[in-house]
Amino acid sequence: MSKVDKTPMPKAGSIPIPKIKKGLRVFMREAFAEMKKVHWPTKHETTRLTNVVYLVCVMVVAFLFTISLVLEALFNALMGK
């Protein structure tokens, strides 16, 4: 006869609980090891990408402002002002 697993099944949407607790020291060692694997951007890359984000923000603000003006004019025309 085969053995039947009697461990309770986790409920749908529940957070899985690890079976082994490794401790803070092991966690910190693993975290620092993973941080060494990260490709950190250079100062030039960071500055360039920050400027791209600023430019996109300005473009979105200009677009939304333009849409706002158009809708305001349309609304005022429909209301007869």
Jmol script that loads the backbone (N, CA, C; Angstrom):
load data "model"
ATOM      1  N   MET A   1       0.828  -1.193   0.000  1.00  0.00           N
ATOM      2  CA  MET A   1       0.000   0.000   0.000  1.00  0.00           C
ATOM      3  C   MET A   1       0.864   1.245   0.000  1.00  0.00           C
ATOM      4  N   SER A   2       0.379   2.289  -0.648  1.00  0.00           N
ATOM      5  CA  SER A   2       1.130   3.539  -0.667  1.00  0.00           C
ATOM      6  C   SER A   2       0.762   4.388   0.544  1.00  0.00           C
ATOM      7  N   LYS A   3       1.733   5.194   0.932  1.00  0.00           N
ATOM      8  CA  LYS A   3       1.507   6.079   2.072  1.00  0.00           C
ATOM      9  C   LYS A   3       0.716   7.300   1.612  1.00  0.00           C
ATOM     10  N   VAL A   4      -0.146   7.765   2.456  1.00  0.00           N
ATOM     11  CA  VAL A   4      -0.946   8.944   2.168  1.00  0.00           C
ATOM     12  C   VAL A   4      -0.364  10.112   2.964  1.00  0.00           C
ATOM     13  N   ASP A   5      -0.108  11.208   2.274  1.00  0.00           N
ATOM     14  CA  ASP A   5       0.433  12.391   2.933  1.00  0.00           C
ATOM     15  C   ASP A   5      -0.669  13.032   3.766  1.00  0.00           C
ATOM     16  N   LYS A   6      -0.437  13.141   5.058  1.00  0.00           N
ATOM     17  CA  LYS A   6      -1.460  13.669   5.960  1.00  0.00           C
ATOM     18  C   LYS A   6      -1.208  15.130   6.332  1.00  0.00           C
ATOM     19  N   THR A   7      -0.248  15.794   5.681  1.00  0.00           N
ATOM     20  CA  THR A   7      -0.016  17.205   5.997  1.00  0.00           C
ATOM     21  C   THR A   7      -1.171  18.025   5.462  1.00  0.00           C
ATOM     22  N   PRO A   8      -1.622  19.008   6.242  1.00  0.00           N
ATOM     23  CA  PRO A   8      -2.768  19.811   5.791  1.00  0.00           C
ATOM     24  C   PRO A   8      -2.389  20.689   4.609  1.00  0.00           C
ATOM     25  N   MET A   9      -3.299  20.811   3.676  1.00  0.00           N
ATOM     26  CA  MET A   9      -3.089  21.646   2.495  1.00  0.00           C
ATOM     27  C   MET A   9      -3.322  23.105   2.892  1.00  0.00           C
ATOM     28  N   PRO A  10      -2.456  24.028   2.423  1.00  0.00           N
ATOM     29  CA  PRO A  10      -2.675  25.439   2.737  1.00  0.00           C
ATOM     30  C   PRO A  10      -3.915  25.953   2.019  1.00  0.00           C
ATOM     31  N   LYS A  11      -4.582  26.886   2.661  1.00  0.00           N
ATOM     32  CA  LYS A  11      -5.774  27.482   2.059  1.00  0.00           C
ATOM     33  C   LYS A  11      -5.358  28.364   0.883  1.00  0.00           C
ATOM     34  N   ALA A  12      -6.244  28.517  -0.060  1.00  0.00           N
ATOM     35  CA  ALA A  12      -5.969  29.353  -1.227  1.00  0.00           C
ATOM     36  C   ALA A  12      -5.756  30.793  -0.770  1.00  0.00           C
ATOM     37  N   GLY A  13      -4.692  31.402  -1.247  1.00  0.00           N
ATOM     38  CA  GLY A  13      -4.410  32.789  -0.890  1.00  0.00           C
ATOM     39  C   GLY A  13      -3.646  32.949   0.405  1.00  0.00           C
ATOM     40  N   SER A  14      -3.314  31.853   1.062  1.00  0.00           N
ATOM     41  CA  SER A  14      -2.584  31.979   2.316  1.00  0.00           C
ATOM     42  C   SER A  14      -1.094  32.129   2.037  1.00  0.00           C
ATOM     43  N   ILE A  15      -0.397  32.677   2.995  1.00  0.00           N
ATOM     44  CA  ILE A  15       1.037  32.892   2.860  1.00  0.00           C
ATOM     45  C   ILE A  15       1.761  31.606   3.250  1.00  0.00           C
ATOM     46  N   PRO A  16       2.632  31.106   2.379  1.00  0.00           N
ATOM     47  CA  PRO A  16       3.344  29.876   2.730  1.00  0.00           C
ATOM     48  C   PRO A  16       4.317  30.125   3.882  1.00  0.00           C
ATOM     49  N   ILE A  17       4.382  29.212   4.796  1.00  0.00           N
ATOM     50  CA  ILE A  17       5.268  29.327   5.944  1.00  0.00           C
ATOM     51  C   ILE A  17       6.467  28.432   5.699  1.00  0.00           C
ATOM     52  N   PRO A  18       7.680  29.004   5.762  1.00  0.00           N
ATOM     53  CA  PRO A  18       8.855  28.168   5.532  1.00  0.00           C
ATOM     54  C   PRO A  18       9.007  27.124   6.624  1.00  0.00           C
ATOM     55  N   LYS A  19       9.483  25.945   6.230  1.00  0.00           N
ATOM     56  CA  LYS A  19       9.641  24.870   7.198  1.00  0.00           C
ATOM     57  C   LYS A  19      10.916  25.043   8.014  1.00  0.00           C
ATOM     58  N   ILE A  20      11.910  25.720   7.440  1.00  0.00           N
ATOM     59  CA  ILE A  20      13.184  25.891   8.122  1.00  0.00           C
ATOM     60  C   ILE A  20      13.401  27.377   8.388  1.00  0.00           C
ATOM     61  N   LYS A  21      13.670  27.711   9.637  1.00  0.00           N
ATOM     62  CA  LYS A  21      14.006  29.077   9.990  1.00  0.00           C
ATOM     63  C   LYS A  21      15.523  29.172  10.034  1.00  0.00           C
ATOM     64  N   LYS A  22      16.087  30.028   9.177  1.00  0.00           N
ATOM     65  CA  LYS A  22      17.536  30.089   9.056  1.00  0.00           C
ATOM     66  C   LYS A  22      18.151  31.100  10.007  1.00  0.00           C
ATOM     67  N   GLY A  23      17.421  32.084  10.421  1.00  0.00           N
ATOM     68  CA  GLY A  23      17.958  33.076  11.330  1.00  0.00           C
ATOM     69  C   GLY A  23      18.399  34.342  10.624  1.00  0.00           C
ATOM     70  N   LEU A  24      18.603  35.364  11.429  1.00  0.00           N
ATOM     71  CA  LEU A  24      18.953  36.678  10.905  1.00  0.00           C
ATOM     72  C   LEU A  24      20.338  36.688  10.283  1.00  0.00           C
ATOM     73  N   ARG A  25      21.292  35.992  10.883  1.00  0.00           N
ATOM     74  CA  ARG A  25      22.658  35.995  10.378  1.00  0.00           C
ATOM     75  C   ARG A  25      22.729  35.414   8.959  1.00  0.00           C
ATOM     76  N   VAL A  26      22.057  34.302   8.736  1.00  0.00           N
ATOM     77  CA  VAL A  26      22.057  33.677   7.411  1.00  0.00           C
ATOM     78  C   VAL A  26      21.321  34.574   6.422  1.00  0.00           C
ATOM     79  N   PHE A  27      20.232  35.180   6.863  1.00  0.00           N
ATOM     80  CA  PHE A  27      19.488  36.088   5.995  1.00  0.00           C
ATOM     81  C   PHE A  27      20.365  37.250   5.550  1.00  0.00           C
ATOM     82  N   MET A  28      21.082  37.861   6.493  1.00  0.00           N
ATOM     83  CA  MET A  28      21.940  39.000   6.158  1.00  0.00           C
ATOM     84  C   MET A  28      23.073  38.579   5.221  1.00  0.00           C
ATOM     85  N   ARG A  29      23.655  37.421   5.442  1.00  0.00           N
ATOM     86  CA  ARG A  29      24.729  36.932   4.582  1.00  0.00           C
ATOM     87  C   ARG A  29      24.212  36.733   3.155  1.00  0.00           C
ATOM     88  N   GLU A  30      23.031  36.126   3.023  1.00  0.00           N
ATOM     89  CA  GLU A  30      22.445  35.906   1.705  1.00  0.00           C
ATOM     90  C   GLU A  30      22.051  37.221   1.042  1.00  0.00           C
ATOM     91  N   ALA A  31      21.549  38.179   1.825  1.00  0.00           N
ATOM     92  CA  ALA A  31      21.155  39.476   1.276  1.00  0.00           C
ATOM     93  C   ALA A  31      22.368  40.215   0.724  1.00  0.00           C
ATOM     94  N   PHE A  32      23.476  40.214   1.478  1.00  0.00           N
ATOM     95  CA  PHE A  32      24.689  40.886   0.990  1.00  0.00           C
ATOM     96  C   PHE A  32      25.249  40.176  -0.238  1.00  0.00           C
ATOM     97  N   ALA A  33      25.153  38.864  -0.289  1.00  0.00           N
ATOM     98  CA  ALA A  33      25.628  38.122  -1.463  1.00  0.00           C
ATOM     99  C   ALA A  33      24.808  38.500  -2.695  1.00  0.00           C
ATOM    100  N   GLU A  34      23.503  38.656  -2.535  1.00  0.00           N
ATOM    101  CA  GLU A  34      22.655  39.051  -3.662  1.00  0.00           C
ATOM    102  C   GLU A  34      22.937  40.489  -4.085  1.00  0.00           C
ATOM    103  N   MET A  35      23.222  41.368  -3.120  1.00  0.00           N
ATOM    104  CA  MET A  35      23.502  42.762  -3.452  1.00  0.00           C
ATOM    105  C   MET A  35      24.789  42.892  -4.261  1.00  0.00           C
ATOM    106  N   LYS A  36      25.739  41.978  -4.078  1.00  0.00           N
ATOM    107  CA  LYS A  36      26.975  42.008  -4.859  1.00  0.00           C
ATOM    108  C   LYS A  36      26.722  41.629  -6.313  1.00  0.00           C
ATOM    109  N   LYS A  37      25.642  40.905  -6.585  1.00  0.00           N
ATOM    110  CA  LYS A  37      25.318  40.481  -7.945  1.00  0.00           C
ATOM    111  C   LYS A  37      24.609  41.573  -8.757  1.00  0.00           C
ATOM    112  N   VAL A  38      24.140  42.605  -8.067  1.00  0.00           N
ATOM    113  CA  VAL A  38      23.364  43.655  -8.721  1.00  0.00           C
ATOM    114  C   VAL A  38      24.271  44.522  -9.588  1.00  0.00           C
ATOM    115  N   HIS A  39      23.789  44.852 -10.799  1.00  0.00           N
ATOM    116  CA  HIS A  39      24.510  45.789 -11.668  1.00  0.00           C
ATOM    117  C   HIS A  39      24.061  47.189 -11.283  1.00  0.00           C
ATOM    118  N   TRP A  40      24.940  47.925 -10.597  1.00  0.00           N
ATOM    119  CA  TRP A  40      24.609  49.277 -10.175  1.00  0.00           C
ATOM    120  C   TRP A  40      24.958  50.244 -11.308  1.00  0.00           C
ATOM    121  N   PRO A  41      24.061  51.204 -11.623  1.00  0.00           N
ATOM    122  CA  PRO A  41      24.328  52.141 -12.712  1.00  0.00           C
ATOM    123  C   PRO A  41      25.432  53.129 -12.335  1.00  0.00           C
ATOM    124  N   THR A  42      26.126  53.606 -13.347  1.00  0.00           N
ATOM    125  CA  THR A  42      27.156  54.618 -13.128  1.00  0.00           C
ATOM    126  C   THR A  42      26.484  55.968 -12.885  1.00  0.00           C
ATOM    127  N   LYS A  43      27.295  56.951 -12.480  1.00  0.00           N
ATOM    128  CA  LYS A  43      26.751  58.292 -12.244  1.00  0.00           C
ATOM    129  C   LYS A  43      26.187  58.870 -13.537  1.00  0.00           C
ATOM    130  N   HIS A  44      26.875  58.621 -14.646  1.00  0.00           N
ATOM    131  CA  HIS A  44      26.412  59.127 -15.942  1.00  0.00           C
ATOM    132  C   HIS A  44      25.058  58.500 -16.317  1.00  0.00           C
ATOM    133  N   GLU A  45      24.932  57.191 -16.146  1.00  0.00           N
ATOM    134  CA  GLU A  45      23.659  56.518 -16.458  1.00  0.00           C
ATOM    135  C   GLU A  45      22.533  57.035 -15.574  1.00  0.00           C
ATOM    136  N   THR A  46      22.824  57.225 -14.295  1.00  0.00           N
ATOM    137  CA  THR A  46      21.802  57.711 -13.364  1.00  0.00           C
ATOM    138  C   THR A  46      21.343  59.109 -13.744  1.00  0.00           C
ATOM    139  N   THR A  47      22.291  59.982 -14.083  1.00  0.00           N
ATOM    140  CA  THR A  47      21.944  61.346 -14.482  1.00  0.00           C
ATOM    141  C   THR A  47      21.127  61.340 -15.768  1.00  0.00           C
ATOM    142  N   ARG A  48      21.543  60.554 -16.749  1.00  0.00           N
ATOM    143  CA  ARG A  48      20.835  60.484 -18.030  1.00  0.00           C
ATOM    144  C   ARG A  48      19.408  59.973 -17.849  1.00  0.00           C
ATOM    145  N   LEU A  49      19.253  58.913 -17.075  1.00  0.00           N
ATOM    146  CA  LEU A  49      17.918  58.346 -16.876  1.00  0.00           C
ATOM    147  C   LEU A  49      17.024  59.261 -16.037  1.00  0.00           C
ATOM    148  N   THR A  50      17.625  59.991 -15.097  1.00  0.00           N
ATOM    149  CA  THR A  50      16.848  60.962 -14.317  1.00  0.00           C
ATOM    150  C   THR A  50      16.330  62.069 -15.229  1.00  0.00           C
ATOM    151  N   ASN A  51      17.170  62.518 -16.144  1.00  0.00           N
ATOM    152  CA  ASN A  51      16.735  63.545 -17.099  1.00  0.00           C
ATOM    153  C   ASN A  51      15.613  63.029 -17.998  1.00  0.00           C
ATOM    154  N   VAL A  52      15.673  61.774 -18.380  1.00  0.00           N
ATOM    155  CA  VAL A  52      14.597  61.185 -19.185  1.00  0.00           C
ATOM    156  C   VAL A  52      13.286  61.195 -18.397  1.00  0.00           C
ATOM    157  N   VAL A  53      13.358  60.847 -17.121  1.00  0.00           N
ATOM    158  CA  VAL A  53      12.152  60.840 -16.286  1.00  0.00           C
ATOM    159  C   VAL A  53      11.589  62.252 -16.168  1.00  0.00           C
ATOM    160  N   TYR A  54      12.459  63.252 -15.945  1.00  0.00           N
ATOM    161  CA  TYR A  54      11.989  64.637 -15.873  1.00  0.00           C
ATOM    162  C   TYR A  54      11.330  65.063 -17.182  1.00  0.00           C
ATOM    163  N   LEU A  55      11.922  64.724 -18.293  1.00  0.00           N
ATOM    164  CA  LEU A  55      11.377  65.095 -19.603  1.00  0.00           C
ATOM    165  C   LEU A  55       9.997  64.462 -19.811  1.00  0.00           C
ATOM    166  N   VAL A  56       9.871  63.195 -19.480  1.00  0.00           N
ATOM    167  CA  VAL A  56       8.576  62.517 -19.639  1.00  0.00           C
ATOM    168  C   VAL A  56       7.529  63.158 -18.726  1.00  0.00           C
ATOM    169  N   CYS A  57       7.918  63.523 -17.513  1.00  0.00           N
ATOM    170  CA  CYS A  57       6.973  64.190 -16.602  1.00  0.00           C
ATOM    171  C   CYS A  57       6.496  65.518 -17.175  1.00  0.00           C
ATOM    172  N   VAL A  58       7.413  66.298 -17.721  1.00  0.00           N
ATOM    173  CA  VAL A  58       7.045  67.583 -18.312  1.00  0.00           C
ATOM    174  C   VAL A  58       6.119  67.364 -19.501  1.00  0.00           C
ATOM    175  N   MET A  59       6.404  66.370 -20.309  1.00  0.00           N
ATOM    176  CA  MET A  59       5.551  66.080 -21.466  1.00  0.00           C
ATOM    177  C   MET A  59       4.149  65.656 -21.035  1.00  0.00           C
ATOM    178  N   VAL A  60       4.044  64.852 -19.999  1.00  0.00           N
ATOM    179  CA  VAL A  60       2.730  64.414 -19.512  1.00  0.00           C
ATOM    180  C   VAL A  60       1.956  65.600 -18.952  1.00  0.00           C
ATOM    181  N   VAL A  61       2.637  66.458 -18.200  1.00  0.00           N
ATOM    182  CA  VAL A  61       1.971  67.649 -17.662  1.00  0.00           C
ATOM    183  C   VAL A  61       1.478  68.538 -18.793  1.00  0.00           C
ATOM    184  N   ALA A  62       2.304  68.759 -19.819  1.00  0.00           N
ATOM    185  CA  ALA A  62       1.892  69.593 -20.953  1.00  0.00           C
ATOM    186  C   ALA A  62       0.702  68.968 -21.680  1.00  0.00           C
ATOM    187  N   PHE A  63       0.731  67.656 -21.859  1.00  0.00           N
ATOM    188  CA  PHE A  63      -0.374  66.969 -22.529  1.00  0.00           C
ATOM    189  C   PHE A  63      -1.673  67.108 -21.727  1.00  0.00           C
ATOM    190  N   LEU A  64      -1.604  66.862 -20.429  1.00  0.00           N
ATOM    191  CA  LEU A  64      -2.807  66.960 -19.597  1.00  0.00           C
ATOM    192  C   LEU A  64      -3.320  68.397 -19.524  1.00  0.00           C
ATOM    193  N   PHE A  65      -2.410  69.367 -19.490  1.00  0.00           N
ATOM    194  CA  PHE A  65      -2.817  70.768 -19.478  1.00  0.00           C
ATOM    195  C   PHE A  65      -3.538  71.124 -20.777  1.00  0.00           C
ATOM    196  N   THR A  66      -3.015  70.655 -21.895  1.00  0.00           N
ATOM    197  CA  THR A  66      -3.638  70.916 -23.192  1.00  0.00           C
ATOM    198  C   THR A  66      -5.028  70.283 -23.262  1.00  0.00           C
ATOM    199  N   ILE A  67      -5.126  69.041 -22.821  1.00  0.00           N
ATOM    200  CA  ILE A  67      -6.438  68.368 -22.808  1.00  0.00           C
ATOM    201  C   ILE A  67      -7.419  69.127 -21.914  1.00  0.00           C
ATOM    202  N   SER A  68      -6.931  69.612 -20.781  1.00  0.00           N
ATOM    203  CA  SER A  68      -7.776  70.373 -19.871  1.00  0.00           C
ATOM    204  C   SER A  68      -8.293  71.647 -20.526  1.00  0.00           C
ATOM    205  N   LEU A  69      -7.410  72.358 -21.225  1.00  0.00           N
ATOM    206  CA  LEU A  69      -7.836  73.581 -21.907  1.00  0.00           C
ATOM    207  C   LEU A  69      -8.865  73.287 -22.995  1.00  0.00           C
ATOM    208  N   VAL A  70      -8.653  72.240 -23.767  1.00  0.00           N
ATOM    209  CA  VAL A  70      -9.581  71.877 -24.835  1.00  0.00           C
ATOM    210  C   VAL A  70     -10.942  71.502 -24.256  1.00  0.00           C
ATOM    211  N   LEU A  71     -10.937  70.699 -23.222  1.00  0.00           N
ATOM    212  CA  LEU A  71     -12.212  70.289 -22.618  1.00  0.00           C
ATOM    213  C   LEU A  71     -12.923  71.468 -21.967  1.00  0.00           C
ATOM    214  N   GLU A  72     -12.154  72.374 -21.364  1.00  0.00           N
ATOM    215  CA  GLU A  72     -12.774  73.561 -20.770  1.00  0.00           C
ATOM    216  C   GLU A  72     -13.423  74.422 -21.842  1.00  0.00           C
ATOM    217  N   ALA A  73     -12.736  74.617 -22.961  1.00  0.00           N
ATOM    218  CA  ALA A  73     -13.294  75.418 -24.053  1.00  0.00           C
ATOM    219  C   ALA A  73     -14.538  74.763 -24.634  1.00  0.00           C
ATOM    220  N   LEU A  74     -14.467  73.433 -24.807  1.00  0.00           N
ATOM    221  CA  LEU A  74     -15.622  72.697 -25.310  1.00  0.00           C
ATOM    222  C   LEU A  74     -16.806  72.788 -24.368  1.00  0.00           C
ATOM    223  N   PHE A  75     -16.560  72.642 -23.088  1.00  0.00           N
ATOM    224  CA  PHE A  75     -17.619  72.718 -22.103  1.00  0.00           C
ATOM    225  C   PHE A  75     -18.247  74.107 -22.067  1.00  0.00           C
ATOM    226  N   ASN A  76     -17.384  75.136 -22.102  1.00  0.00           N
ATOM    227  CA  ASN A  76     -17.907  76.506 -22.111  1.00  0.00           C
ATOM    228  C   ASN A  76     -18.709  76.798 -23.375  1.00  0.00           C
ATOM    229  N   ALA A  77     -18.282  76.250 -24.514  1.00  0.00           N
ATOM    230  CA  ALA A  77     -19.027  76.443 -25.765  1.00  0.00           C
ATOM    231  C   ALA A  77     -20.386  75.762 -25.689  1.00  0.00           C
ATOM    232  N   LEU A  78     -20.425  74.574 -25.093  1.00  0.00           N
ATOM    233  CA  LEU A  78     -21.700  73.865 -24.976  1.00  0.00           C
ATOM    234  C   LEU A  78     -22.638  74.539 -23.987  1.00  0.00           C
ATOM    235  N   MET A  79     -22.096  75.155 -22.971  1.00  0.00           N
ATOM    236  CA  MET A  79     -22.928  75.804 -21.947  1.00  0.00           C
ATOM    237  C   MET A  79     -23.303  77.237 -22.346  1.00  0.00           C
ATOM    238  N   GLY A  80     -22.727  77.749 -23.432  1.00  0.00           N
ATOM    239  CA  GLY A  80     -23.102  79.064 -23.935  1.00  0.00           C
ATOM    240  C   GLY A  80     -22.429  80.217 -23.216  1.00  0.00           C
ATOM    241  N   LYS A  81     -21.275  80.018 -22.664  1.00  0.00           N
ATOM    242  CA  LYS A  81     -20.580  81.122 -21.991  1.00  0.00           C
ATOM    243  C   LYS A  81     -19.654  81.820 -22.920  1.00  0.00           C
TER     244      LYS A  81
END
end "model"
wireframe off; spacefill off
backbone 0.3
color backbone group
